[in-house]
Amino acid sequence: MKKLLLIILILVGNLVYSQTSPPPPAPAPPSANEQFNSTQNNIIGAQAKSFGGGSLVKPNPMLTSADFALIQNPTFESGWRYGTSLGYSKISKGRGFGVNAVLTFDLTQQSYSSYYRNKNWYYHFNFGKMGTAHNIGGSVTNMKLTKKINYGYQIGASVVEDSEYIYFILVPYAVIMANKEMTITSRTKWTPEVFITVCSPYYDLGISKSGTSDTFNAVVGNNMSVKVSKAFKLNINWRMNINTTPKFGIMNNVLIGGNLDF
Amino acid sequence: MKKLLLILPLLFLLSADTATKECYKVTKVSSQVEAPEMKKERVVFGIKQMTEEILSEKYDICEDGTPVEVEVLSVEAPSTNTSFGPFSKTKKITIVKLRLIVGKEEYWGQGEANVTVQSTFLDLNDDNLPFNKTAFSGAVKKALIEAVDEMK
């Protein structure tokens, strides 16, 4: 009887404490492509003040320019960042230049740009940092302002480098944008807007290899402007940034006040 | 004889006065500038009046005077914008260049006037300062004064 009880105890102990299946494999480190997909949307993108300013690809700070900006973090990070803009521009007869800085108050996102404008054409040079990633790039933008709808496109390229995730990438990108101003009341105007960004393929400068990115970014915005006097208006813009990178999800921007000229 | 002596200096004084003070008449005001914000007729009329006023401070204006033509060559309005967070300052400088054609002579003038607005959290309705008539007329006046000063 004692032997039987001992055998039962051993069997039960084995059942309880033994592993019934092999341990799951350790999670593989993200591939360079995944890392790139996670970060490229932070950096790439363009500046579209000619189109009302704000973000094309969030949380690119250059794209969230406003007097005061509430910038929602990606879903994996949660929370909000707050930022502001500084700028100078000089324009005469549709030609001129400008310089801008867009910063979050915690300085984790900094972006600087300069541009030359010739009528409806804008030529940019920009650089900045987003966390551990740095970027430098240039772009050309053409805008068409009509009575019915405003639209434009931008073609550019950025070099993105991240010392933490170790990559060094050149990526061209294209942005299509459109908006339409609609009068709600004599003092209130609503301007729905859309920005679509595609940036693929890209070239890895570190390993001299090209690849493709299947991410796609769209920003849908709603700008409300209230005329407060003969010369001035107050802008409040709510933008939703929709990105196909799963960890980003939908991010919101709330931009208050005037936007920068790029 | 006394009367003759009295008349002679008078005649001399009158002739001296007419020799130094020329008489002008503004005959034509033209503009090479197409500015949609301002009506050309009103601008032309305003400049004619202003030119006569400035000329009359130094010279006579008369119906049969030397013809003076005013030609507005260019109107520029570069605007600069400086922003620091919610604080924004926009400055628009109106620059007018013109010339006076008096006989075969040409006299050039340039005038500037500026308008500055400051705002907090607000944006301009038209992304730019609207055309300002006061600034324009101020710049024209300065340009005319400069051109008339050259007439020596």
Chai-1 contact restraints between the chains, C-beta under 6 A:
chainA,res_idxA,chainB,res_idxB,connection_type,confidence,min_distance_angstrom,max_distance_angstrom,comment,restraint_id
A,D67,B,P86,contact,1.0,0.0,6.0,A-B,restraint_1
A,D67,B,F121,contact,1.0,0.0,6.0,A-B,restraint_2
A,T84,B,G85,contact,1.0,0.0,6.0,A-B,restraint_3
A,L86,B,F84,contact,1.0,0.0,6.0,A-B,restraint_4
A,G87,B,S83,contact,1.0,0.0,6.0,A-B,restraint_5
A,Y88,B,T82,contact,1.0,0.0,6.0,A-B,restraint_6
A,S89,B,N81,contact,1.0,0.0,6.0,A-B,restraint_7
A,K90,B,T80,contact,1.0,0.0,6.0,A-B,restraint_8
A,I91,B,S79,contact,1.0,0.0,6.0,A-B,restraint_9
A,S92,B,E76,contact,1.0,0.0,6.0,A-B,restraint_10
A,S92,B,P78,contact,1.0,0.0,6.0,A-B,restraint_11
A,A231,B,N125,contact,1.0,0.0,6.0,A-B,restraint_12
A,F232,B,S119,contact,1.0,0.0,6.0,A-B,restraint_13
A,F232,B,L122,contact,1.0,0.0,6.0,A-B,restraint_14
A,K233,B,D123,contact,1.0,0.0,6.0,A-B,restraint_15
A,K233,B,N125,contact,1.0,0.0,6.0,A-B,restraint_16
A,L234,B,L122,contact,1.0,0.0,6.0,A-B,restraint_17
A,N235,B,D123,contact,1.0,0.0,6.0,A-B,restraint_18
A,G257,B,P86,contact,1.0,0.0,6.0,A-B,restraint_19
A,G257,B,F121,contact,1.0,0.0,6.0,A-B,restraint_20
A,G258,B,S88,contact,1.0,0.0,6.0,A-B,restraint_21
A,G258,B,D123,contact,1.0,0.0,6.0,A-B,restraint_22
